[in-house]
């Protein structure tokens, strides 16, 4: 029994060898055995390369070459797609800003037209007021003339009656000096009556002309009111379009801060606390001739637009303070993402590239650490505003010092393989109020906004 058992064990050990020999024999025609001679001063040795060994080496080389080609293609595709995405985002931003500028210019033009129309309307009202005053004075003068004319006509009728009676008496009794004086007085009354009649006709003519001018002025005022109403309506429409545009523009900015784990209200409050200066002389408020209700409505809408524009500007300031840029501008490959890895938390992303690849700071800040730290290897920590911090690990060279202030895009180090690392790469972390967040949320936020 022991011999049989040993024979079986020996046969089991020889089985792989026999299979290898058979495989070498089958591959001998295509891959004949090679010998690699190694000579020294005293001896000569050789290494035998069997067909199976050659097949394994060829397969490994082919696999490595294929992997290199695939990785290079992925890097090229990523670089091209990233460039096209950034270009498209920049074009969209430029178009949006141009549209806002166009709407703002059109709003200013309509406001200037409305102000000019209001000025013309005020001038027309003054002219109408003057014409109405002239018309009233002319009407009063006409009434006075009519009253005086009535008195004169009554006196004249009496004088004519007395004259006729005097003539009759003169024919009967003969003329005397007193009767001749009465006749002379009647002639004077007749001349005065003619003068008053002429003045009355002239006053009536002036009244007709004044009424005509007043009617023309009224029509001109109505036309100016229609033009002013149309300009105000167009101005309100432009204000509504601007209000909608700026309201829509705040949503992606609000989503950016929420996507990176930051409260937009808290961020805006911090920014406003640092940009809260006010001053300048006070000027009196203007009043509108259309009434306080319409003016109040436009003021409320304009004030809301200004508030929203201030919010957009505050968001812009906050975006400039966040680390949103790419730390590596050369070609690289994402070799590891944020989250659980090998049973432990990976608090950043890994970007693989050759040793010495430039590493740039992703936002304005101050260097708080620059040196070697455990598994991080050569590490740089940069503190940004709004409670954010970025870390750049496994560097081969550090180009900044503690306390140095850096700006977005500055060169701070070179990619390396220091610390706990399996190959040259950059370990990039972003922390908000001490808590690690996914750096890709900042990178994608920058792509979505800019």
C-alpha positions in Angstrom: 0.0 0.0 0.0 2.7 2.6 0.8 4.4 1.9 -2.5 1.1 2.3 -4.4 0.4 5.5 -2.7 3.9 6.9 -3.5 3.4 5.9 -7.1 0.1 7.7 -7.3 1.6 10.8 -5.8 4.6 10.7 -8.1 2.2 10.3 -11.1 0.2 13.3 -9.8 3.3 15.4 -9.6 4.4 14.4 -13.1 1.0 15.3 -14.7 1.7 19.0 -15.1 5.1 18.3 -16.4 3.8 15.9 -19.0 1.2 18.5 -20.1 3.9 21.1 -20.4 6.0 18.8 -22.5 3.1 18.0 -24.8 2.3 21.7 -25.2 6.0 22.5 -25.9 6.0 19.7 -28.5 2.9 21.0 -30.2 4.3 24.6 -30.3 7.7 23.5 -31.5 6.8 24.0 -35.2 5.8 27.7 -34.7 7.9 28.7 -31.7 11.1 26.6 -31.7 13.2 26.5 -28.6 15.6 29.4 -28.1 18.7 29.7 -26.0 20.0 32.9 -24.5 23.8 32.6 -23.8 25.4 34.6 -21.0 29.1 34.6 -21.2 31.6 35.8 -18.5 35.4 35.7 -18.4 35.5 32.1 -17.1 32.1 30.5 -17.7 29.3 30.4 -20.3 25.7 29.9 -19.3 22.5 29.9 -21.2 18.9 30.3 -20.5 16.5 28.0 -22.3 13.4 29.7 -23.7 10.8 26.9 -24.3 7.8 27.5 -26.7 5.4 27.9 -23.7 7.7 30.5 -22.2 7.9 32.3 -25.5 4.1 32.1 -25.9 3.5 33.6 -22.4 6.0 36.4 -23.1 4.4 37.2 -26.5 1.0 37.2 -24.9 2.1 39.5 -22.1 3.7 41.9 -24.5 0.6 41.9 -26.7 -1.7 42.5 -23.7 0.5 45.3 -22.4 0.6 47.0 -25.9 -3.2 46.6 -26.2 -3.8 48.1 -22.7 -1.4 51.0 -23.6 -3.3 51.7 -26.8 -6.8 51.6 -25.1 -5.6 53.8 -22.2 -4.2 56.4 -24.6 -7.4 56.4 -26.6 -9.4 56.9 -23.5 -7.2 59.8 -22.4 -7.4 61.4 -25.9 -11.2 61.0 -25.9 -11.5 62.5 -22.4 -9.3 65.4 -23.3 -11.2 66.2 -26.5 -14.6 65.8 -24.8 -13.5 68.0 -21.8 -12.2 70.7 -24.2 -15.4 70.7 -26.2 -17.6 70.8 -23.1 -15.7 73.8 -21.7 -15.9 75.6 -25.1 -19.6 75.0 -25.3 -20.1 76.2 -21.7 -18.1 79.3 -22.4 -20.1 80.0 -25.6 -23.3 79.5 -23.6 -22.1 81.9 -20.9 -21.1 84.5 -23.5 -24.5 84.3 -25.3 -26.3 84.6 -21.9 -24.2 87.7 -20.9 -24.7 89.2 -24.4 -28.5 88.7 -24.1 -28.5 90.3 -20.6 -26.5 93.2 -22.0 -28.9 93.6 -24.9 -31.9 93.5 -22.6 -30.3 96.0 -20.3 -29.5 98.4 -23.2 -33.0 98.1 -24.5 -34.5 98.7 -21.1 -32.3 101.8 -20.7 -33.3 103.1 -24.2 -37.0 102.5 -23.4 -36.6 104.3 -20.0 -34.9 107.3 -21.8 -37.8 107.4 -24.3 -40.3 107.2 -21.5 -38.6 110.1 -19.7 -38.5 112.2 -22.9 -42.1 111.5 -23.6 -42.9 112.5 -20.0 -41.0 115.7 -20.5 -42.9 116.4 -23.7 -46.1 115.6 -22.0 -45.3 118.1 -19.2 -44.5 120.8 -21.8 -47.8 120.1 -23.6 -49.7 120.3 -20.3 -48.1 123.7 -19.6 -49.1 124.9 -23.0 -52.6 123.7 -22.6 -52.8 125.4 -19.2 -51.6 128.7 -20.7 -54.1 128.4 -23.5 -56.9 127.7 -21.1 -55.9 130.7 -19.0 -56.0 132.9 -22.2 -59.4 131.4 -23.1 -60.8 132.1 -19.7 -59.5 135.7 -19.8 -61.0 136.2 -23.3 -64.3 134.7 -22.2 -64.4 137.1 -19.2 -63.6 140.1 -21.4 -66.3 139.0 -23.9 -68.9 138.9 -21.0 -67.8 142.3 -19.9 -68.1 143.7 -23.4 -71.6 142.0 -23.8 -72.7 143.6 -20.5 -71.4 147.0 -21.6 -72.9 146.6 -25.0 -76.3 145.9 -23.5 -76.1 149.0 -21.4 -75.1 151.1 -24.4 -77.8 149.6 -26.6 -80.4 150.4 -23.9 -79.1 153.9 -23.6 -78.9 154.2 -27.4 -82.6 153.1 -27.8 -83.7 155.7 -25.3 -81.6 158.3 -27.1 -83.0 157.3 -30.5 -86.5 157.5 -29.0 -85.8 160.9 -27.6 -84.3 162.1 -30.9 -87.3 161.0 -32.8 -89.6 162.8 -30.4 -87.3 165.8 -30.6 -87.5 165.8 -34.4 -91.2 165.6 -34.4 -91.4 168.5 -32.0 -88.8 170.5 -34.0 -90.9 170.1 -37.1 -93.9 171.4 -35.2 -92.4 174.2 -33.2 -89.0 174.8 -35.0 -85.5 173.9 -33.8 -83.9 175.3 -30.6 -80.3 174.9 -29.2 -81.1 172.3 -26.6 -82.7 170.0 -29.2 -79.6 170.4 -31.4 -77.4 169.4 -28.5 -79.5 166.3 -28.0 -79.1 165.4 -31.6 -75.3 165.8 -31.4 -75.3 163.5 -28.3 -77.2 160.8 -30.2 -74.6 160.9 -32.9 -71.8 160.3 -30.3 -73.7 157.3 -29.0 -74.0 155.9 -32.5 -70.2 156.1 -33.0 -69.6 154.5 -29.6 -71.9 151.7 -30.5 -70.0 151.0 -33.7 -66.7 150.9 -31.8 -68.1 148.4 -29.3 -69.6 146.3 -32.0 -66.1 146.1 -33.7 -64.4 145.2 -30.3 -67.1 142.4 -29.7 -66.5 140.9 -33.2 -62.7 140.9 -32.6 -63.2 139.2 -29.2 -65.4 136.6 -30.8 -62.7 135.9 -33.5 -60.0 135.6 -30.8 -62.2 133.3 -28.8 -62.7 131.0 -31.9 -59.0 130.9 -32.6 -58.2 130.1 -28.9 -60.7 127.3 -28.9 -59.1 125.9 -32.1 -55.6 126.1 -30.6 -56.9 124.4 -27.4 -58.5 121.5 -29.4 -55.2 121.0 -31.3 -53.3 121.0 -28.1 -55.7 118.5 -26.6 -55.2 116.1 -29.5 -51.4 116.5 -29.3 -51.6 115.7 -25.5 -53.7 112.6 -26.2 -51.2 111.4 -28.8 -48.3 112.0 -26.4 -50.2 110.1 -23.7 -50.7 107.1 -26.1 -47.0 107.2 -27.1 -46.0 107.4 -23.4 -48.3 104.5 -22.5 -46.9 102.4 -25.3 -43.3 103.1 -24.1 -44.2 102.4 -20.5 -45.9 99.1 -21.6 -42.8 98.1 -23.6 -40.6 99.1 -20.6 -42.6 96.9 -18.3 -42.3 94.0 -20.8 -38.5 94.4 -20.9 -38.4 94.5 -17.1 -40.4 91.3 -17.0 -38.0 89.6 -19.5 -35.0 90.8 -17.5 -36.6 89.6 -14.3 -37.3 86.2 -15.8 -33.7 86.0 -17.2 -32.0 86.8 -13.9 -34.3 84.6 -12.0 -33.5 81.6 -14.2 -29.8 82.4 -14.0 -29.7 82.0 -10.2 -31.0 78.4 -10.2 -27.8 76.7 -11.6 -25.7 78.7 -9.2 -27.9 77.7 -6.3 -27.7 74.0 -7.5 -23.9 74.3 -7.6 -23.6 75.1 -3.9 -26.1 72.5 -2.9 -24.3 69.9 -5.0 -21.0 70.5 -3.1 -22.8 70.3 0.3 -22.9 74.0 1.1 -26.0 76.0 2.1 -26.5 78.8 -0.5 -28.1 81.1 2.1 -25.2 80.8 4.5 -22.7 81.4 1.6 -24.5 84.5 0.4 -24.7 85.9 4.0 -20.9 85.4 4.4 -20.2 87.2 1.1 -22.5 90.1 1.9 -21.0 90.6 5.3 -17.6 91.1 3.6 -19.1 93.4 0.9 -21.4 95.6 2.9 -20.1 99.2 2.3 -22.6 102.0 1.6 -22.6 105.8 1.3 -23.1 108.8 -1.0 -25.4 111.7 -1.1 -29.2 111.2 -1.0 -31.4 112.6 -3.7 -35.2 113.1 -3.6 -37.5 110.5 -5.1 -39.2 111.3 -8.4 -43.0 111.3 -8.8 -44.9 110.0 -11.8 -47.9 111.8 -13.3 -49.6 108.4 -13.8 -50.3 107.8 -10.1 -48.6 106.2 -7.2 -50.1 102.7 -7.9 -48.4 102.2 -11.3 -45.1 103.8 -10.1 -45.1 101.5 -7.0 -45.6 98.4 -9.2 -42.7 99.3 -11.5 -40.5 100.2 -8.5 -41.3 96.9 -6.9 -40.4 95.0 -10.1 -37.2 97.0 -10.6 -36.2 96.5 -7.0 -36.8 92.8 -7.3 -34.6 92.7 -10.4 -31.9 94.6 -8.6 -32.1 92.2 -5.7 -31.8 89.2 -8.0 -28.9 90.8 -9.9 -27.2 91.4 -6.5 -27.7 87.8 -5.7 -26.2 86.7 -9.1 -23.2 89.0 -8.4 -22.8 87.6 -4.9 -22.9 84.1 -6.3 -20.2 85.2 -8.8 -18.0 86.4 -6.0 -18.6 83.2 -4.1 -17.8 81.1 -7.2 -14.5 82.9 -7.5 -13.6 82.0 -3.9 -14.3 78.2 -4.4 -11.7 75.7 -5.7 -13.4 74.9 -9.0 -10.4 74.6 -11.4 -8.6 71.4 -12.4 -5.5 70.6 -10.5 -3.9 68.8 -13.5 -4.0 70.6 -16.9 -1.9 68.0 -18.8 -3.2 64.6 -20.0 -4.1 62.2 -17.2 -6.3 59.3 -16.3 -8.8 59.0 -13.4 -7.4 55.9 -11.6 -9.6 56.0 -8.5 -12.7 57.8 -7.4 -14.2 59.1 -4.2 -15.7 56.6 -1.7 -15.1 53.1 -0.4 -12.0 51.4 -1.7 -10.4 48.2 -0.4 -12.8 48.3 2.6 -11.7 51.8 3.6 -12.8 55.3 2.9 -11.0 57.0 0.0 -11.5 60.7 0.7 -10.4 62.1 -2.7 -9.8 61.2 -6.3 -6.6 60.0 -8.0 -5.3 61.4 -11.3 -2.5 59.3 -12.8 0.2 60.8 -15.1 4.0 60.6 -15.4 6.3 61.8 -12.6 6.9 65.6 -12.8 3.5 66.5 -14.3 2.7 70.0 -13.1 0.1 70.3 -10.3 -1.8 73.6 -10.1 -3.9 75.1 -7.2 -7.6 75.0 -7.9 -8.6 78.3 -6.2 -7.2 81.3 -4.3 -6.0 80.6 -0.8 -3.2 80.3 1.7 -0.7 77.4 2.1 -1.2 75.9 5.6 1.0 72.8 5.2 3.8 71.9 2.8 5.9 68.8 3.7 5.8 65.1 4.2 2.9 63.5 6.2 2.6 59.7 6.6 0.8 57.9 3.8 0.2 61.1 2.0 3.9 61.4 1.2 4.8 64.9 0.1 1.6 66.9 0.9 0.3 70.5 0.3 -2.7 71.8 2.2 -4.3 75.1 1.0 -7.0 76.9 3.0 -9.6 78.7 0.9 -12.5 81.0 1.9 -16.0 79.8 2.8 -14.6 77.0 4.9 -13.0 75.0 2.1 -9.6 73.3 2.0 -7.8 71.4 -0.7 -5.0 68.7 -0.4 -2.5 67.6 -3.0 -0.6 64.4 -2.0 2.1 62.0 -3.3 4.1 64.9 -4.9 7.6 64.5 -6.1 8.4 68.2 -5.5 6.8 71.0 -3.5 7.1 74.5 -4.9 5.3 76.6 -2.2 5.9 77.4 1.5 3.6 77.6 4.5 2.0 81.0 4.7 2.3 81.8 1.0 -0.8 83.2 -0.7 -1.5 81.5 -4.1 -4.0 82.3 -6.8 -6.1 79.9 -9.0 -3.9 78.2 -11.6 -0.5 78.8 -9.9 2.0 76.0 -10.1 2.5 74.5 -6.6 4.2 71.1 -7.2 5.0 68.2 -9.4 3.2 64.8 -9.5 5.1 61.9 -7.9 5.0 58.5 -6.2 5.7 59.3 -2.6 3.9 57.9 0.5 1.6 54.9 0.2 1.3 54.8 -3.6 1.3 52.1 -6.3 2.5 54.5 -9.1 2.9 58.1 -10.0 -0.4 60.0 -9.5 -2.0 62.9 -7.6 -4.3 62.3 -4.7 -6.6 65.4 -4.7 -9.0 66.1 -1.8 -11.6 68.9 -1.1 -12.9 69.4 2.4 -15.8 71.7 3.5 -15.7 72.7 7.1 -13.4 69.8 7.8 -15.6 67.2 6.1 -14.2 65.4 3.0 -16.5 65.8 -0.1 -16.3 64.4 -3.6 -13.9 66.7 -5.6 -15.8 65.7 -8.8 -18.8 67.7 -7.5 -16.7 70.9 -7.6 -15.2 70.0 -11.1 -18.7 69.2 -12.5 -20.1 72.3 -10.9 -17.5 74.4 -12.7 -18.3 72.7 -16.0 -22.0 73.3 -15.6 -21.7 77.0 -14.7 -18.7 78.2 -16.8 
